Each structure stands twice: as C-alpha cells, then as structure tokens.
Amino acid sequence: MPLTKKELEDRLIDLKSDYIRIQGDLEKMEATVGNSASAEKLLVQIEEEMQSVRKQLATLK
C-alpha cells in the first residue's frame, strides 16, 4: 500500500535526523582514526532513500 503524503514527510524527517546523527558519528570516528567505511556506506544509503522519498512526494503534489 502506498504511503500517504504525511507518512512520506515523516519518513524524510526521520532520515534527515539519522543522517545528521551518523554524520556526527563519522566525524568522531575520523578524529579518532576509526573505521569509518560502514558509516560512509550508511550515509550513502540514507541519501538514496531520501531521494526516493522526495520523488514519491513530488508525485503527490
């Protein structure tokens, strides 16, 4: 079942929040010379999902 406009907007807000949190974690990892590859991969996945949600929202407007 397709998501409603409100559900898509809420999902986009959640994704943005996750992105900001992971980006902060990534900066901490890089500062401590940690392995940041998995965080970088997760950021890319979130970016792709945000793009998908934005496209779905655009079709509803």
PDBQT receptor file of N, H, CA, C and O in Angstrom, charges set to zero:
ATOM      1  N   MET A   1       0.842  -1.183   0.000  1.00  0.00    +0.000 N 
ATOM      2  CA  MET A   1       0.000   0.000   0.000  1.00  0.00    +0.000 C 
ATOM      3  C   MET A   1       0.886   1.245   0.000  1.00  0.00    +0.000 C 
ATOM      4  O   MET A   1       1.806   1.343   0.813  1.00  0.00    +0.000 OA
ATOM      5  N   PRO A   2       0.627   2.190  -0.891  1.00  0.00    +0.000 N 
ATOM      6  CA  PRO A   2       1.458   3.403  -0.950  1.00  0.00    +0.000 C 
ATOM      7  C   PRO A   2       1.340   4.230   0.334  1.00  0.00    +0.000 C 
ATOM      8  O   PRO A   2       0.310   4.236   1.008  1.00  0.00    +0.000 OA
ATOM      9  N   LEU A   3       2.408   4.907   0.632  1.00  0.00    +0.000 N 
ATOM     10  H   LEU A   3       3.245   4.902   0.085  1.00  0.00    +0.000 HD
ATOM     11  CA  LEU A   3       2.423   5.763   1.819  1.00  0.00    +0.000 C 
ATOM     12  C   LEU A   3       1.703   7.070   1.536  1.00  0.00    +0.000 C 
ATOM     13  O   LEU A   3       1.666   7.542   0.400  1.00  0.00    +0.000 OA
ATOM     14  N   THR A   4       1.134   7.645   2.577  1.00  0.00    +0.000 N 
ATOM     15  H   THR A   4       1.163   7.262   3.501  1.00  0.00    +0.000 HD
ATOM     16  CA  THR A   4       0.473   8.940   2.433  1.00  0.00    +0.000 C 
ATOM     17  C   THR A   4       1.525  10.046   2.401  1.00  0.00    +0.000 C 
ATOM     18  O   THR A   4       2.696   9.824   2.709  1.00  0.00    +0.000 OA
ATOM     19  N   LYS A   5       1.086  11.223   2.026  1.00  0.00    +0.000 N 
ATOM     20  H   LYS A   5       0.134  11.404   1.776  1.00  0.00    +0.000 HD
ATOM     21  CA  LYS A   5       1.993  12.372   1.992  1.00  0.00    +0.000 C 
ATOM     22  C   LYS A   5       2.586  12.614   3.382  1.00  0.00    +0.000 C 
ATOM     23  O   LYS A   5       3.783  12.871   3.508  1.00  0.00    +0.000 OA
ATOM     24  N   LYS A   6       1.762  12.535   4.417  1.00  0.00    +0.000 N 
ATOM     25  H   LYS A   6       0.789  12.326   4.315  1.00  0.00    +0.000 HD
ATOM     26  CA  LYS A   6       2.218  12.753   5.796  1.00  0.00    +0.000 C 
ATOM     27  C   LYS A   6       3.248  11.690   6.193  1.00  0.00    +0.000 C 
ATOM     28  O   LYS A   6       4.257  12.011   6.821  1.00  0.00    +0.000 OA
ATOM     29  N   GLU A   7       3.001  10.440   5.835  1.00  0.00    +0.000 N 
ATOM     30  H   GLU A   7       2.181  10.179   5.326  1.00  0.00    +0.000 HD
ATOM     31  CA  GLU A   7       3.944   9.363   6.154  1.00  0.00    +0.000 C 
ATOM     32  C   GLU A   7       5.279   9.579   5.445  1.00  0.00    +0.000 C 
ATOM     33  O   GLU A   7       6.340   9.345   6.025  1.00  0.00    +0.000 OA
ATOM     34  N   LEU A   8       5.223  10.022   4.195  1.00  0.00    +0.000 N 
ATOM     35  H   LEU A   8       4.361  10.212   3.725  1.00  0.00    +0.000 HD
ATOM     36  CA  LEU A   8       6.449  10.289   3.451  1.00  0.00    +0.000 C 
ATOM     37  C   LEU A   8       7.214  11.458   4.066  1.00  0.00    +0.000 C 
ATOM     38  O   LEU A   8       8.437  11.406   4.200  1.00  0.00    +0.000 OA
ATOM     39  N   GLU A   9       6.489  12.510   4.436  1.00  0.00    +0.000 N 
ATOM     40  H   GLU A   9       5.496  12.552   4.327  1.00  0.00    +0.000 HD
ATOM     41  CA  GLU A   9       7.145  13.661   5.071  1.00  0.00    +0.000 C 
ATOM     42  C   GLU A   9       7.777  13.265   6.401  1.00  0.00    +0.000 C 
ATOM     43  O   GLU A   9       8.885  13.696   6.720  1.00  0.00    +0.000 OA
ATOM     44  N   ASP A  10       7.069  12.445   7.177  1.00  0.00    +0.000 N 
ATOM     45  H   ASP A  10       6.168  12.096   6.918  1.00  0.00    +0.000 HD
ATOM     46  CA  ASP A  10       7.618  11.969   8.451  1.00  0.00    +0.000 C 
ATOM     47  C   ASP A  10       8.857  11.112   8.223  1.00  0.00    +0.000 C 
ATOM     48  O   ASP A  10       9.833  11.207   8.967  1.00  0.00    +0.000 OA
ATOM     49  N   ARG A  11       8.812  10.277   7.193  1.00  0.00    +0.000 N 
ATOM     50  H   ARG A  11       8.019  10.199   6.589  1.00  0.00    +0.000 HD
ATOM     51  CA  ARG A  11       9.966   9.417   6.881  1.00  0.00    +0.000 C 
ATOM     52  C   ARG A  11      11.166  10.278   6.491  1.00  0.00    +0.000 C 
ATOM     53  O   ARG A  11      12.294   9.988   6.890  1.00  0.00    +0.000 OA
ATOM     54  N   LEU A  12      10.933  11.311   5.731  1.00  0.00    +0.000 N 
ATOM     55  H   LEU A  12      10.016  11.546   5.406  1.00  0.00    +0.000 HD
ATOM     56  CA  LEU A  12      12.011  12.201   5.306  1.00  0.00    +0.000 C 
ATOM     57  C   LEU A  12      12.638  12.894   6.518  1.00  0.00    +0.000 C 
ATOM     58  O   LEU A  12      13.859  13.036   6.586  1.00  0.00    +0.000 OA
ATOM     59  N   ILE A  13      11.824  13.319   7.458  1.00  0.00    +0.000 N 
ATOM     60  H   ILE A  13      10.833  13.205   7.403  1.00  0.00    +0.000 HD
ATOM     61  CA  ILE A  13      12.335  13.937   8.689  1.00  0.00    +0.000 C 
ATOM     62  C   ILE A  13      13.188  12.944   9.463  1.00  0.00    +0.000 C 
ATOM     63  O   ILE A  13      14.257  13.295   9.962  1.00  0.00    +0.000 OA
ATOM     64  N   ASP A  14      12.715  11.695   9.565  1.00  0.00    +0.000 N 
ATOM     65  H   ASP A  14      11.847  11.410   9.159  1.00  0.00    +0.000 HD
ATOM     66  CA  ASP A  14      13.484  10.659  10.268  1.00  0.00    +0.000 C 
ATOM     67  C   ASP A  14      14.826  10.399   9.579  1.00  0.00    +0.000 C 
ATOM     68  O   ASP A  14      15.855  10.254  10.237  1.00  0.00    +0.000 OA
ATOM     69  N   LEU A  15      14.799  10.344   8.267  1.00  0.00    +0.000 N 
ATOM     70  H   LEU A  15      13.962  10.462   7.731  1.00  0.00    +0.000 HD
ATOM     71  CA  LEU A  15      16.027  10.093   7.514  1.00  0.00    +0.000 C 
ATOM     72  C   LEU A  15      17.031  11.227   7.699  1.00  0.00    +0.000 C 
ATOM     73  O   LEU A  15      18.227  10.990   7.867  1.00  0.00    +0.000 OA
ATOM     74  N   LYS A  16      16.534  12.453   7.666  1.00  0.00    +0.000 N 
ATOM     75  H   LYS A  16      15.563  12.646   7.530  1.00  0.00    +0.000 HD
ATOM     76  CA  LYS A  16      17.423  13.603   7.865  1.00  0.00    +0.000 C 
ATOM     77  C   LYS A  16      18.052  13.564   9.253  1.00  0.00    +0.000 C 
ATOM     78  O   LYS A  16      19.236  13.862   9.413  1.00  0.00    +0.000 OA
ATOM     79  N   SER A  17      17.262  13.199  10.245  1.00  0.00    +0.000 N 
ATOM     80  H   SER A  17      16.301  12.957  10.115  1.00  0.00    +0.000 HD
ATOM     81  CA  SER A  17      17.757  13.096  11.613  1.00  0.00    +0.000 C 
ATOM     82  C   SER A  17      18.833  12.017  11.716  1.00  0.00    +0.000 C 
ATOM     83  O   SER A  17      19.884  12.228  12.323  1.00  0.00    +0.000 OA
ATOM     84  N   ASP A  18      18.556  10.856  11.114  1.00  0.00    +0.000 N 
ATOM     85  H   ASP A  18      17.702  10.685  10.621  1.00  0.00    +0.000 HD
ATOM     86  CA  ASP A  18      19.535   9.763  11.120  1.00  0.00    +0.000 C 
ATOM     87  C   ASP A  18      20.818  10.193  10.418  1.00  0.00    +0.000 C 
ATOM     88  O   ASP A  18      21.919   9.894  10.880  1.00  0.00    +0.000 OA
ATOM     89  N   TYR A  19      20.665  10.893   9.304  1.00  0.00    +0.000 N 
ATOM     90  H   TYR A  19      19.770  11.136   8.929  1.00  0.00    +0.000 HD
ATOM     91  CA  TYR A  19      21.817  11.332   8.523  1.00  0.00    +0.000 C 
ATOM     92  C   TYR A  19      22.714  12.249   9.357  1.00  0.00    +0.000 C 
ATOM     93  O   TYR A  19      23.935  12.088   9.381  1.00  0.00    +0.000 OA
ATOM     94  N   ILE A  20      22.096  13.201  10.030  1.00  0.00    +0.000 N 
ATOM     95  H   ILE A  20      21.105  13.331  10.010  1.00  0.00    +0.000 HD
ATOM     96  CA  ILE A  20      22.867  14.147  10.851  1.00  0.00    +0.000 C 
ATOM     97  C   ILE A  20      23.579  13.417  11.983  1.00  0.00    +0.000 C 
ATOM     98  O   ILE A  20      24.740  13.700  12.280  1.00  0.00    +0.000 OA
ATOM     99  N   ARG A  21      22.878  12.474  12.612  1.00  0.00    +0.000 N 
ATOM    100  H   ARG A  21      21.936  12.244  12.370  1.00  0.00    +0.000 HD
ATOM    101  CA  ARG A  21      23.475  11.714  13.718  1.00  0.00    +0.000 C 
ATOM    102  C   ARG A  21      24.670  10.889  13.234  1.00  0.00    +0.000 C 
ATOM    103  O   ARG A  21      25.730  10.890  13.859  1.00  0.00    +0.000 OA
ATOM    104  N   ILE A  22      24.484  10.191  12.120  1.00  0.00    +0.000 N 
ATOM    105  H   ILE A  22      23.623  10.191  11.613  1.00  0.00    +0.000 HD
ATOM    106  CA  ILE A  22      25.557   9.343  11.597  1.00  0.00    +0.000 C 
ATOM    107  C   ILE A  22      26.724  10.191  11.110  1.00  0.00    +0.000 C 
ATOM    108  O   ILE A  22      27.882   9.801  11.259  1.00  0.00    +0.000 OA
ATOM    109  N   GLN A  23      26.425  11.349  10.530  1.00  0.00    +0.000 N 
ATOM    110  H   GLN A  23      25.485  11.666  10.409  1.00  0.00    +0.000 HD
ATOM    111  CA  GLN A  23      27.484  12.249  10.079  1.00  0.00    +0.000 C 
ATOM    112  C   GLN A  23      28.333  12.698  11.270  1.00  0.00    +0.000 C 
ATOM    113  O   GLN A  23      29.557  12.781  11.160  1.00  0.00    +0.000 OA
ATOM    114  N   GLY A  24      27.698  12.985  12.397  1.00  0.00    +0.000 N 
ATOM    115  H   GLY A  24      26.704  12.917  12.486  1.00  0.00    +0.000 HD
ATOM    116  CA  GLY A  24      28.427  13.345  13.614  1.00  0.00    +0.000 C 
ATOM    117  C   GLY A  24      29.274  12.190  14.112  1.00  0.00    +0.000 C 
ATOM    118  O   GLY A  24      30.417  12.384  14.527  1.00  0.00    +0.000 OA
ATOM    119  N   ASP A  25      28.714  10.987  14.072  1.00  0.00    +0.000 N 
ATOM    120  H   ASP A  25      27.786  10.829  13.736  1.00  0.00    +0.000 HD
ATOM    121  CA  ASP A  25      29.459   9.799  14.481  1.00  0.00    +0.000 C 
ATOM    122  C   ASP A  25      30.677   9.596  13.577  1.00  0.00    +0.000 C 
ATOM    123  O   ASP A  25      31.763   9.243  14.037  1.00  0.00    +0.000 OA
ATOM    124  N   LEU A  26      30.468   9.827  12.294  1.00  0.00    +0.000 N 
ATOM    125  H   LEU A  26      29.586  10.114  11.921  1.00  0.00    +0.000 HD
ATOM    126  CA  LEU A  26      31.548   9.669  11.318  1.00  0.00    +0.000 C 
ATOM    127  C   LEU A  26      32.685  10.640  11.612  1.00  0.00    +0.000 C 
ATOM    128  O   LEU A  26      33.857  10.268  11.553  1.00  0.00    +0.000 OA
ATOM    129  N   GLU A  27      32.339  11.872  11.926  1.00  0.00    +0.000 N 
ATOM    130  H   GLU A  27      31.387  12.174  11.974  1.00  0.00    +0.000 HD
ATOM    131  CA  GLU A  27      33.366  12.868  12.246  1.00  0.00    +0.000 C 
ATOM    132  C   GLU A  27      34.157  12.451  13.477  1.00  0.00    +0.000 C 
ATOM    133  O   GLU A  27      35.372  12.639  13.531  1.00  0.00    +0.000 OA
ATOM    134  N   LYS A  28      33.473  11.887  14.465  1.00  0.00    +0.000 N 
ATOM    135  H   LYS A  28      32.485  11.735  14.422  1.00  0.00    +0.000 HD
ATOM    136  CA  LYS A  28      34.165  11.401  15.667  1.00  0.00    +0.000 C 
ATOM    137  C   LYS A  28      35.092  10.241  15.324  1.00  0.00    +0.000 C 
ATOM    138  O   LYS A  28      36.214  10.167  15.825  1.00  0.00    +0.000 OA
ATOM    139  N   MET A  29      34.618   9.330  14.463  1.00  0.00    +0.000 N 
ATOM    140  H   MET A  29      33.706   9.390  14.057  1.00  0.00    +0.000 HD
ATOM    141  CA  MET A  29      35.431   8.177  14.067  1.00  0.00    +0.000 C 
ATOM    142  C   MET A  29      36.684   8.631  13.336  1.00  0.00    +0.000 C 
ATOM    143  O   MET A  29      37.778   8.124  13.582  1.00  0.00    +0.000 OA
ATOM    144  N   GLU A  30      36.513   9.592  12.436  1.00  0.00    +0.000 N 
ATOM    145  H   GLU A  30      35.624  10.004  12.236  1.00  0.00    +0.000 HD
ATOM    146  CA  GLU A  30      37.658  10.081  11.671  1.00  0.00    +0.000 C 
ATOM    147  C   GLU A  30      38.654  10.780  12.587  1.00  0.00    +0.000 C 
ATOM    148  O   GLU A  30      39.863  10.703  12.368  1.00  0.00    +0.000 OA
ATOM    149  N   ALA A  31      38.152  11.459  13.610  1.00  0.00    +0.000 N 
ATOM    150  H   ALA A  31      37.170  11.521  13.788  1.00  0.00    +0.000 HD
ATOM    151  CA  ALA A  31      39.032  12.162  14.544  1.00  0.00    +0.000 C 
ATOM    152  C   ALA A  31      39.840  11.189  15.390  1.00  0.00    +0.000 C 
ATOM    153  O   ALA A  31      40.952  11.500  15.817  1.00  0.00    +0.000 OA
ATOM    154  N   THR A  32      39.282  10.023  15.626  1.00  0.00    +0.000 N 
ATOM    155  H   THR A  32      38.379   9.770  15.279  1.00  0.00    +0.000 HD
ATOM    156  CA  THR A  32      39.986   9.023  16.442  1.00  0.00    +0.000 C 
ATOM    157  C   THR A  32      40.607   7.936  15.572  1.00  0.00    +0.000 C 
ATOM    158  O   THR A  32      41.009   6.893  16.086  1.00  0.00    +0.000 OA
ATOM    159  N   VAL A  33      40.689   8.162  14.280  1.00  0.00    +0.000 N 
ATOM    160  H   VAL A  33      40.362   9.009  13.863  1.00  0.00    +0.000 HD
ATOM    161  CA  VAL A  33      41.265   7.239  13.303  1.00  0.00    +0.000 C 
ATOM    162  C   VAL A  33      40.580   5.879  13.382  1.00  0.00    +0.000 C 
ATOM    163  O   VAL A  33      41.236   4.837  13.377  1.00  0.00    +0.000 OA
ATOM    164  N   GLY A  34      39.260   5.906  13.454  1.00  0.00    +0.000 N 
ATOM    165  H   GLY A  34      38.727   6.753  13.459  1.00  0.00    +0.000 HD
ATOM    166  CA  GLY A  34      38.491   4.669  13.470  1.00  0.00    +0.000 C 
ATOM    167  C   GLY A  34      38.107   4.248  12.070  1.00  0.00    +0.000 C 
ATOM    168  O   GLY A  34      38.393   4.943  11.094  1.00  0.00    +0.000 OA
ATOM    169  N   ASN A  35      37.457   3.102  11.984  1.00  0.00    +0.000 N 
ATOM    170  H   ASN A  35      37.225   2.538  12.776  1.00  0.00    +0.000 HD
ATOM    171  CA  ASN A  35      36.989   2.608  10.699  1.00  0.00    +0.000 C 
ATOM    172  C   ASN A  35      35.679   3.296  10.361  1.00  0.00    +0.000 C 
ATOM    173  O   ASN A  35      34.661   3.046  11.007  1.00  0.00    +0.000 OA
ATOM    174  N   SER A  36      35.694   4.142   9.378  1.00  0.00    +0.000 N 
ATOM    175  H   SER A  36      36.521   4.345   8.854  1.00  0.00    +0.000 HD
ATOM    176  CA  SER A  36      34.514   4.930   9.034  1.00  0.00    +0.000 C 
ATOM    177  C   SER A  36      33.806   4.428   7.774  1.00  0.00    +0.000 C 
ATOM    178  O   SER A  36      32.822   5.029   7.344  1.00  0.00    +0.000 OA
ATOM    179  N   ALA A  37      34.286   3.347   7.182  1.00  0.00    +0.000 N 
ATOM    180  H   ALA A  37      35.086   2.859   7.532  1.00  0.00    +0.000 HD
ATOM    181  CA  ALA A  37      33.712   2.858   5.926  1.00  0.00    +0.000 C 
ATOM    182  C   ALA A  37      32.242   2.479   6.076  1.00  0.00    +0.000 C 
ATOM    183  O   ALA A  37      31.439   2.789   5.197  1.00  0.00    +0.000 OA
ATOM    184  N   SER A  38      31.876   1.818   7.169  1.00  0.00    +0.000 N 
ATOM    185  H   SER A  38      32.529   1.567   7.883  1.00  0.00    +0.000 HD
ATOM    186  CA  SER A  38      30.490   1.396   7.325  1.00  0.00    +0.000 C 
ATOM    187  C   SER A  38      29.571   2.610   7.516  1.00  0.00    +0.000 C 
ATOM    188  O   SER A  38      28.449   2.619   7.011  1.00  0.00    +0.000 OA
ATOM    189  N   ALA A  39      30.036   3.622   8.232  1.00  0.00    +0.000 N 
ATOM    190  H   ALA A  39      30.948   3.615   8.641  1.00  0.00    +0.000 HD
ATOM    191  CA  ALA A  39      29.234   4.833   8.417  1.00  0.00    +0.000 C 
ATOM    192  C   ALA A  39      29.067   5.567   7.089  1.00  0.00    +0.000 C 
ATOM    193  O   ALA A  39      27.992   6.090   6.796  1.00  0.00    +0.000 OA
ATOM    194  N   GLU A  40      30.113   5.606   6.299  1.00  0.00    +0.000 N 
ATOM    195  H   GLU A  40      30.987   5.181   6.537  1.00  0.00    +0.000 HD
ATOM    196  CA  GLU A  40      30.029   6.264   4.997  1.00  0.00    +0.000 C 
ATOM    197  C   GLU A  40      29.034   5.540   4.100  1.00  0.00    +0.000 C 
ATOM    198  O   GLU A  40      28.257   6.179   3.391  1.00  0.00    +0.000 OA
ATOM    199  N   LYS A  41      29.054   4.218   4.127  1.00  0.00    +0.000 N 
ATOM    200  H   LYS A  41      29.685   3.698   4.703  1.00  0.00    +0.000 HD
ATOM    201  CA  LYS A  41      28.134   3.413   3.324  1.00  0.00    +0.000 C 
ATOM    202  C   LYS A  41      26.690   3.670   3.769  1.00  0.00    +0.000 C 
ATOM    203  O   LYS A  41      25.787   3.777   2.939  1.00  0.00    +0.000 OA
ATOM    204  N   LEU A  42      26.485   3.767   5.067  1.00  0.00    +0.000 N 
ATOM    205  H   LEU A  42      27.218   3.680   5.742  1.00  0.00    +0.000 HD
ATOM    206  CA  LEU A  42      25.155   4.033   5.601  1.00  0.00    +0.000 C 
ATOM    207  C   LEU A  42      24.656   5.418   5.177  1.00  0.00    +0.000 C 
ATOM    208  O   LEU A  42      23.476   5.584   4.868  1.00  0.00    +0.000 OA
ATOM    209  N   LEU A  43      25.542   6.401   5.160  1.00  0.00    +0.000 N 
ATOM    210  H   LEU A  43      26.500   6.266   5.411  1.00  0.00    +0.000 HD
ATOM    211  CA  LEU A  43      25.159   7.748   4.712  1.00  0.00    +0.000 C 
ATOM    212  C   LEU A  43      24.698   7.720   3.251  1.00  0.00    +0.000 C 
ATOM    213  O   LEU A  43      23.722   8.378   2.890  1.00  0.00    +0.000 OA
ATOM    214  N   VAL A  44      25.392   6.969   2.433  1.00  0.00    +0.000 N 
ATOM    215  H   VAL A  44      26.184   6.435   2.726  1.00  0.00    +0.000 HD
ATOM    216  CA  VAL A  44      25.019   6.859   1.015  1.00  0.00    +0.000 C 
ATOM    217  C   VAL A  44      23.634   6.219   0.891  1.00  0.00    +0.000 C 
ATOM    218  O   VAL A  44      22.810   6.665   0.093  1.00  0.00    +0.000 OA
ATOM    219  N   GLN A  45      23.381   5.172   1.685  1.00  0.00    +0.000 N 
ATOM    220  H   GLN A  45      24.051   4.810   2.334  1.00  0.00    +0.000 HD
ATOM    221  CA  GLN A  45      22.079   4.511   1.642  1.00  0.00    +0.000 C 
ATOM    222  C   GLN A  45      20.968   5.470   2.075  1.00  0.00    +0.000 C 
ATOM    223  O   GLN A  45      19.893   5.495   1.476  1.00  0.00    +0.000 OA
ATOM    224  N   ILE A  46      21.233   6.247   3.105  1.00  0.00    +0.000 N 
ATOM    225  H   ILE A  46      22.106   6.227   3.592  1.00  0.00    +0.000 HD
ATOM    226  CA  ILE A  46      20.230   7.209   3.574  1.00  0.00    +0.000 C 
ATOM    227  C   ILE A  46      19.988   8.280   2.511  1.00  0.00    +0.000 C 
ATOM    228  O   ILE A  46      18.844   8.670   2.277  1.00  0.00    +0.000 OA
ATOM    229  N   GLU A  47      21.054   8.757   1.868  1.00  0.00    +0.000 N 
ATOM    230  H   GLU A  47      21.984   8.440   2.058  1.00  0.00    +0.000 HD
ATOM    231  CA  GLU A  47      20.904   9.749   0.798  1.00  0.00    +0.000 C 
ATOM    232  C   GLU A  47      20.020   9.201  -0.318  1.00  0.00    +0.000 C 
ATOM    233  O   GLU A  47      19.163   9.912  -0.842  1.00  0.00    +0.000 OA
ATOM    234  N   GLU A  48      20.230   7.937  -0.679  1.00  0.00    +0.000 N 
ATOM    235  H   GLU A  48      20.927   7.360  -0.254  1.00  0.00    +0.000 HD
ATOM    236  CA  GLU A  48      19.446   7.320  -1.752  1.00  0.00    +0.000 C 
ATOM    237  C   GLU A  48      17.982   7.182  -1.342  1.00  0.00    +0.000 C 
ATOM    238  O   GLU A  48      17.086   7.419  -2.151  1.00  0.00    +0.000 OA
ATOM    239  N   GLU A  49      17.737   6.798  -0.084  1.00  0.00    +0.000 N 
ATOM    240  H   GLU A  49      18.465   6.605   0.573  1.00  0.00    +0.000 HD
ATOM    241  CA  GLU A  49      16.360   6.670   0.374  1.00  0.00    +0.000 C 
ATOM    242  C   GLU A  49      15.680   8.038   0.446  1.00  0.00    +0.000 C 
ATOM    243  O   GLU A  49      14.502   8.158   0.109  1.00  0.00    +0.000 OA
ATOM    244  N   MET A  50      16.412   9.073   0.883  1.00  0.00    +0.000 N 
ATOM    245  H   MET A  50      17.369   8.975   1.157  1.00  0.00    +0.000 HD
ATOM    246  CA  MET A  50      15.843  10.420   0.913  1.00  0.00    +0.000 C 
ATOM    247  C   MET A  50      15.452  10.858  -0.492  1.00  0.00    +0.000 C 
ATOM    248  O   MET A  50      14.397  11.461  -0.689  1.00  0.00    +0.000 OA
ATOM    249  N   GLN A  51      16.287  10.559  -1.451  1.00  0.00    +0.000 N 
ATOM    250  H   GLN A  51      17.144  10.068  -1.292  1.00  0.00    +0.000 HD
ATOM    251  CA  GLN A  51      15.991  10.916  -2.839  1.00  0.00    +0.000 C 
ATOM    252  C   GLN A  51      14.724  10.198  -3.314  1.00  0.00    +0.000 C 
ATOM    253  O   GLN A  51      13.888  10.795  -3.992  1.00  0.00    +0.000 OA
ATOM    254  N   SER A  52      14.586   8.938  -2.965  1.00  0.00    +0.000 N 
ATOM    255  H   SER A  52      15.265   8.453  -2.415  1.00  0.00    +0.000 HD
ATOM    256  CA  SER A  52      13.412   8.166  -3.338  1.00  0.00    +0.000 C 
ATOM    257  C   SER A  52      12.146   8.736  -2.703  1.00  0.00    +0.000 C 
ATOM    258  O   SER A  52      11.114   8.862  -3.362  1.00  0.00    +0.000 OA
ATOM    259  N   VAL A  53      12.233   9.078  -1.424  1.00  0.00    +0.000 N 
ATOM    260  H   VAL A  53      13.072   8.975  -0.888  1.00  0.00    +0.000 HD
ATOM    261  CA  VAL A  53      11.077   9.646  -0.726  1.00  0.00    +0.000 C 
ATOM    262  C   VAL A  53      10.702  10.990  -1.339  1.00  0.00    +0.000 C 
ATOM    263  O   VAL A  53       9.518  11.285  -1.500  1.00  0.00    +0.000 OA
ATOM    264  N   ARG A  54      11.689  11.805  -1.682  1.00  0.00    +0.000 N 
ATOM    265  H   ARG A  54      12.651  11.566  -1.551  1.00  0.00    +0.000 HD
ATOM    266  CA  ARG A  54      11.408  13.104  -2.306  1.00  0.00    +0.000 C 
ATOM    267  C   ARG A  54      10.697  12.926  -3.649  1.00  0.00    +0.000 C 
ATOM    268  O   ARG A  54       9.794  13.693  -3.983  1.00  0.00    +0.000 OA
ATOM    269  N   LYS A  55      11.107  11.909  -4.418  1.00  0.00    +0.000 N 
ATOM    270  H   LYS A  55      11.840  11.286  -4.147  1.00  0.00    +0.000 HD
ATOM    271  CA  LYS A  55      10.454  11.642  -5.706  1.00  0.00    +0.000 C 
ATOM    272  C   LYS A  55       9.007  11.236  -5.483  1.00  0.00    +0.000 C 
ATOM    273  O   LYS A  55       8.113  11.674  -6.208  1.00  0.00    +0.000 OA
ATOM    274  N   GLN A  56       8.779  10.402  -4.483  1.00  0.00    +0.000 N 
ATOM    275  H   GLN A  56       9.505  10.046  -3.894  1.00  0.00    +0.000 HD
ATOM    276  CA  GLN A  56       7.407   9.977  -4.181  1.00  0.00    +0.000 C 
ATOM    277  C   GLN A  56       6.559  11.181  -3.757  1.00  0.00    +0.000 C 
ATOM    278  O   GLN A  56       5.402  11.303  -4.160  1.00  0.00    +0.000 OA
ATOM    279  N   LEU A  57       7.134  12.058  -2.952  1.00  0.00    +0.000 N 
ATOM    280  H   LEU A  57       8.074  11.959  -2.625  1.00  0.00    +0.000 HD
ATOM    281  CA  LEU A  57       6.419  13.254  -2.524  1.00  0.00    +0.000 C 
ATOM    282  C   LEU A  57       6.085  14.149  -3.723  1.00  0.00    +0.000 C 
ATOM    283  O   LEU A  57       5.000  14.727  -3.798  1.00  0.00    +0.000 OA
ATOM    284  N   ALA A  58       7.019  14.251  -4.641  1.00  0.00    +0.000 N 
ATOM    285  H   ALA A  58       7.900  13.782  -4.580  1.00  0.00    +0.000 HD
ATOM    286  CA  ALA A  58       6.804  15.097  -5.813  1.00  0.00    +0.000 C 
ATOM    287  C   ALA A  58       5.624  14.608  -6.653  1.00  0.00    +0.000 C 
ATOM    288  O   ALA A  58       4.916  15.409  -7.263  1.00  0.00    +0.000 OA
ATOM    289  N   THR A  59       5.418  13.296  -6.682  1.00  0.00    +0.000 N 
ATOM    290  H   THR A  59       5.993  12.645  -6.186  1.00  0.00    +0.000 HD
ATOM    291  CA  THR A  59       4.302  12.760  -7.475  1.00  0.00    +0.000 C 
ATOM    292  C   THR A  59       2.958  13.015  -6.797  1.00  0.00    +0.000 C 
ATOM    293  O   THR A  59       1.914  12.965  -7.448  1.00  0.00    +0.000 OA
ATOM    294  N   LEU A  60       2.979  13.291  -5.485  1.00  0.00    +0.000 N 
ATOM    295  H   LEU A  60       3.827  13.332  -4.956  1.00  0.00    +0.000 HD
ATOM    296  CA  LEU A  60       1.746  13.536  -4.757  1.00  0.00    +0.000 C 
ATOM    297  C   LEU A  60       1.309  14.988  -4.779  1.00  0.00    +0.000 C 
ATOM    298  O   LEU A  60       0.155  15.295  -4.483  1.00  0.00    +0.000 OA
ATOM    299  N   LYS A  61       2.218  15.882  -5.128  1.00  0.00    +0.000 N 
ATOM    300  H   LYS A  61       3.156  15.633  -5.368  1.00  0.00    +0.000 HD
ATOM    301  CA  LYS A  61       1.913  17.327  -5.075  1.00  0.00    +0.000 C 
ATOM    302  C   LYS A  61       1.157  17.775  -6.290  1.00  0.00    +0.000 C 
ATOM    303  O   LYS A  61       0.821  18.953  -6.409  1.00  0.00    +0.000 OA
TER     304      LYS A  61
